[in-house]
Amino acid sequence: MANLMGVTNPAPVYDGNNNTHALPTAPKPNDTTIQNIPDPTRVGRADARTDQKNAGDALESQVLRYDSNLQFFLQALREAPDVQAELARAITWLKGLVVMPGLTQGVAEEMSQFLEMLHLDADGFKQFFLDQMAAGNRFSGPLLSILRQAYQSTPSQNVREGILSFLKRYSDFSSTGHIAGNLSRILRQLPEYMPKSWGGKLLELSAGLENSLQAGDRAGALKLLQGQIVPYLASYVERTHDLGTARGLIRLLMLNVARYENGSEGGLIAAFRQMSGYGDALSGLNQLDDDALMKLLRENSFTQAARADVFAEKLSSMASKALRGEFGTEAREAFQEIVRAILINESVFMPLRHSILPLEWGDRMMYSEFWVDPDAEEDRDQGGKPGGGGKIQFLFKLDIQGLGFLDMTLAAREGQVDLAVFGPDAVADHQDQIARDLKEILSDHGLDGRSVRVAKSQHPLAITEVFPDLFEGKRSVNVKI
């Protein structure tokens, strides 16, 4: 069977019995192809190339990084679009489209529903914010809290690996709907990039898979995928050697097939039972039978919030239509930037929770995005112990109609809050009054405003200023090649 995850043709120099010689590692004095001399302080390539100017400076370099995935991510994060401005641009464009004549009735109604969701009062905003936070925390609930505590307290690597294996299966299980949607979309796209003689048969197989996915028949869907669709695509690759768009879609399909199989209930329960045999810390898990376990995993706060998160569903639908060009060039460009910023903030290198909050309060629009670190370290210069835990750090960026841009940082630990607001002159001119009002608001909610200050903004706050661990890579993997 063909290797669906990679190129089947042998790579020159690397594959084959006649190409096993090692590349020279020492530079030759007259070799002009060598770009840089070896640096003993860095792990470099065999030919000492970096393909990168200023490779040691992550933030000053203006070209793509090839020596570090983390630094490349930080560079992309620095160049990420201004979500507040792009949201304002997209929503303003949608408001104009709604009143334009000739718009399809269904599209106009969907736009109106999305825009109506942005009208919120104080109670509505509170609920909207809490729903956004809960819908973004997949690993919530009493069971997962026990596993988190066990993972942090146990020194055993086997126990940790068992917990992580279960959580990986749970992640795929809780994403079943999303993964099934990916499988359907990829299989609908594939025939467009294949010869008709191959695409027609694939469409027939895809129709049967669609029926199984809609019925929730995981066993039937996997039987069709593993027994017919995957072998059929393997035969296609083996006979055509297609290395174009179809090959990329097939690789993506294989990834989703693996996740769909990994998220089966049987595998999830087996991984859970294996954990219960790891010492006294998790022995109490044996008290849960299979039905009670599945109920906990299906009806926790995350799944409830995800079902209630209509805003995310509507935003996704609007973005999909805009990217297909249904709303015009202006809206497509705005949504492209919004989606790009969201994807960057959902990177595996970002250990922060990120959300956007567009809303219309009274007669004013507010476009906001925020980042949360639930495991922030204590500040060393304030006498805190690094890694002490229990501290939550927020960064809010807001664009308020008629007022301007504001940055707000908030750090909370055991009822004590440090709050700082940086805004335009209209805010700085009344900083004392605003600070007093903020302290009263915190006090009304049972919080102690240990430090509350309001000042004029000198420059927009960078994420790495508020969350220095992100820049230092303490909770990220810095892979170099």
N, C-alpha and C positions, 0 to 999 in steps of 0.2 A: 504494500500500500504506500502511496506517496506520502511524503512528509508535508502535511498541510500547514504546519506552523512555520515553515521556512523554505528556502530555496533548495531544490533537490540536486541541482547541478553542483559538482565539486568546485570549490573555490581554489583558484590557482595558488600555488606556493604552500597552502595550508593543508589541502587534502591530497591523498594519493601516496602510494609507496615510494614514488620517485621524487617526491617533494618534501622530504623530511629534514632537510638541512636547516640549521638555525640561521637567523638573520644576524649580520654583524652588529655588535653592540658598541664597538669602539669607533670613534670618528676618524676618518682619514684626512690628512692635512690638505689634500688636493680635491676633496670631494665637495663640489659646490652645491650639491643638493641638500646638504645639512643646513637647517635654518638656525639652529641654536646649539651651543655647546652644552653638554650634559651638566645638570645642576645636582650635586650630591645631596642637597637638602630637599629635593623633590623626587617623587616617583614619576619617572617620565617614560616615554616610548623608547623602543629599541633604537630608533634613529634620532632621538632627542628632539623631535618636533613637538610644538605646542599648538600650532595654527592659531595663535592668540597673542595679540599685543597686550602688554600690561597684565600678563596672566596671574600675577600675584596680587592684583588689586581688583576686588570684585565689583566695586561701585564706580570706579573711575573709567573702566574700559567701556568703549562704545560699540564693540563688536561681540559676536556670539561667543559664549564660553564653550570650550570643548574638554576642559580638564576637570570639571567639577559639576555634577548635576545640581548640587545645592546652590552653588554660586550662580549657575545659569538660572535657576528658579528665582533667586533674589534679584537678579538683573531683570527678569521678566516681570516680577512683582513691582519693581521700581517704575517700569514702563507701562504698567497696567492702566487701562482707561479710567477716566474720572467717572465713576458710576453715577454720582449725583447729577452731573451735567448731562450724561447720556440718558438717564431716566427722565429728566425734564424735557429733553429733546424728543424722546419717543412718545411720552404721554401727551405733550403739546401737539404732536403730529396726529396721534390717534383722535384727539378731541376735534381736530379739524376734519378728519376723514368721516367721523360719525355724521356730521351735518351736510356732507357733500351728496348731491343727487347722483343716482345711478349705482349706489353701493348695494351689493347683494343683501337681502333682508337678513339672512342668518348671520352674515359677517357683521353687519351693523349692530345687531342685537348682542352678539358676543362682545363686541367692543364696549357697548353701553354697560353691560354687566360687569366687565372688568373695571371700567372707570368708576362705576357706582360703588365697588368694593373699597375704593380709596377714601370714601367719605366716612370719617370716624369721629366719634366723640371720645371723652375721657375713658369711659368704661370700655368702649369698643377698641380703643387703642391698647388698653391694658391686656384685654383678652387676645388681641391680635399678636402682641409682643410675646405673651406667654406661650401661645400656640406655636409661634415660630421657633422659640427656644426648645420646646418639647419635641417638635417634629424633627429637629436636627440632632437629637440625642438618641441614637439608636440603642445604645447600651444602658438603658435605664430600667428601673424596677428593682424590687427586693432581691430577686434571684441574682441578677447581674451585679448588684451591689455586693453581695456575698462573694461572688467570684472575683470582683475587683479587689476586695480586701484580702482575700486569700492569695491572689497573685502578688500583691505588694508585700505581704508578710512572710511568705514562704521562701526559703533559700534553695529549694529543690528545683533543678532545671527541668526534671521530668514532669513535675506538677505544673510548672509554668507552661511547658509545651502542650500538656493536656488541656489546660484552660484555653490557650490560644487556638488550639485545634477546634474546640467546641465553639468558640466565639466566631471563628471563620465560617463554620457551618451555619451558625445562627445568622450571620450577616447575609449569607447567600439565601437562607430560608426566608428571612424577612424581606428580601429583595426579589422574591419570586415573580411578582407581577411585572416589575421593571425588566427583569431578565427575559421573561416570556415575550414582552413587547419588543425587546431587542432582537430576539430570534425571528419574530414575524417580520419586522422591518428589513432585516438583512436579507432574508429569503425572498422578500418582494423585490429588493433592489438587484440581487444577483443576476437574474435572467437578462436584465438590461445590458449587462457587460459580458454575456456569453453568447456563443452562436445559437441560433434558433433550434438547431437539432439537439442541443443540450438543455437549453432553457425551458423548452416545453415540458419535458419530463420533470424537471425540477419544480415547475409550477404545480403539477399534479401532486407531487409529494408534499409540497408546502401546504396545499389545501387540506390534506389529511392531518398534517401537524396542527394547523390552525384550529381544527375542530377539537383536537385533544387539549390544546392549551386553553381554549375557551371553556371547556368542560372541567378544567382543573385535574385532568387525568395525567399526572406526572409520569406514571409507569408507561402508559400508552405513548406519550410524547417521546420519552427516552427510547422506547423500543423502536419507534419510527426513525428517530435521529440516528441512533447507533447502528441500527440494522439496515437502513436504506439510504438516508440522506447523506451521512458522512461517507460511506463507501462509494456512493455515486459521485460525490465531489472529489474524492480521492482518485477515482478512475479518470475524471475529467482533467485533473491536474497532471496525472501521470501521462496521459495521452496527448495533451495539448501544450504542456509546459507553459501555461499562462502565468506570466509574472506581472500582469497589469492590475487594474482596479479590482477585478474579480478575485485575484489572489489575496489582496488585502482584506476584502470582505470575508473571504473564507477563513482567514486567520482570526478575524474578529468573531466570526460565528463559532469557531472552535473554543474560544475563550468563554463565550456565553454558554455553550453546551456543557463545558466543564463546571461552570458555576451552577447551572441548573441541576446537574447531577449531584453536586456537592451539597445542595440545599434540600435534599430529600428528608422526609420526616424520619425514616429508618436510620439514616446515617447520623442525624442530629441526636436521636435518642441513644444510639450506640456510643457516641462521643460523650454524652452526658453520663451514662452508666460507667464509662471508663474513668471519669473524673472522681466518682464517688469512692473509688478504691484507693485514692491517694491520701492516706493518713487520716488523722482525726479532724483536720480542718474542714474537710469536705465530706466526711462520713455521714453527716446528717442529710445529705442529698438523697440517700436511699429511701427516705421517708416519702418522697414524691413518687407517685405512680405515673405511668405514661400520660394518662389523660390530664392529670393535674399539671404536669410539666408543659404540655402543649398549650394548656389554657393560659399559664403564666407567660408564655412566649408570644401568644397570639393577642392577648388582651392587656398588655402593659401600656404605660403612658405614651410610649413612642407610637405604637400602632394606632391608638386612639387619636393622638394628635395628627398623625399622618393622614388618617381618613378625614379629619376635620379641616385639613389645610387646603382649602379650596383656592386660596390665593396662589400657591405654588403651581397648582394644576392649571389655573387660568393664565398665569404668566408664561408657563411653558407652552401652552397652546398658542398664545399670541406671538411668542418668539418664533415658534415653528412656522406660522403663517407669514410672519414678516420676513424671515430668512428665505422663504420660497419666493419672495417678491410680490406677495398678494397686496401689500399695503404701499408699495412704491419704494423708490430708491432711498429716500430720506429715512423712512422707518427701518428699512433693512439695515442700513449702515449703523443706526443707533442700536438696534437689537444685536447686531454683530459684536459691537463693543461691550454691551452688557453681558452677553454670553461669554465672551472672552475673559472678562474680569471675574465672572463667577467660576469659570473653570480653573483659573489660576489660583483662586482662593480655596478651591476644593482639592488642590494638589496634595499628594502624599507627603510633601515636604512642609505642609502648613498644619501645625498641631493646634490650630485655633478654630473656633466656631465662627462662621461668617454668615451674615444675613443682610438683606436689604429691606427697608421699610419706607415705601412711598405712601403718603397719605395726604388728604385734604381736610384741614381742620378749620371750620368756619369758611372764610374766604381766602385762606392761604394754603398754598401747597408746600409740603415739606418732603424732601428727598433725603433719605438717610441710609447709611450702611454702618454696620458695627462688627467688631471682632471681640471674642470672649476667650480668655484663657482660664479655665476652671482650676488649673494646678499651677498657678503662678508662684514663683519663688519670692521670698521676703527680700526687701531691699537691704543690702549690706550696710549702706551708709546710714540706715535708720536703726541699726542694731538687730535686724532680723536674721534668722538663721536660714541659709540657703536650703531650698528643698523642704522647708518646714511644712508646706501644704496648708490647706484650709483657706488660702487667699484666692480671690477671684479678681481678675483684671479685665476691664472693659476699655475699648476705644470706640467712640462714636464720631462719625463725620456727618455733618448736617448741612443742608442747603435750604434755608427758609426764605420763602418768597417775601420780598420787602425788607429783609434783614441782612441776608448774605450767608457766607460760609462760617461754620463754627466747628471747632474740635473740642471734644470733651473726653477726659480720661476719668475713670472711676475704679478705685481699688477697695475691696471690702474684705474684712476678716473679723469674725466673731462680733458682728454688730457695729464695728467701727469702719467708717468710710472716709477715704481721701478722694476729694473731688476737685477737678480743675477744668475751667472753661476758658477757651481762647477764641475770641471773636473780633468782629470789626469795631470801629469807633463807637457805633451805636450801643454796643454792649460794654465796651471799656469805660465809656463815660458814666455808666451807672453801676460800676463794679461792686461798690460797697452794698448797695441796695439789693442787687442780684444775689450776692453772697449770703446776705441775711435771709433772703427768701428761700434759698436753697437749703440752708441749715434748718429752717422751720419745716420745710417739706420732709427732710430726712427725719427730723424729730417726730413729726406726725406719724411716721411709719415705724417708729421704734428704733431708729438708727442714730448713732452718734457721729455727727460730722466732725471728725477729728481735725481735718484740714480741708477747708473749702476756700478756693480762691478763684477770682475772675480777672482776666488780663487781656490786653490787646494781642491779637495773633501776629506774630512776627513772620512765621512761615508755616505752611501746612505740616502737621505732624506726620512723620514717617512711621510706618508700622514697626520698623526695627528700633525706633526710639522708645516706644511704649513697651514693646516685647523684645528686649535685647537677646533673650535666649534663642529667638528665631534666627538672628544674625549670626550668633555664635555656633549655631547648629547643635545645641546640646541635646535636643530631642529629635534630631533628624539624621539621616544616613548620608554622609558626604562621599559619594562614589567617584573615584577618579579613574581615567583610562589613559 
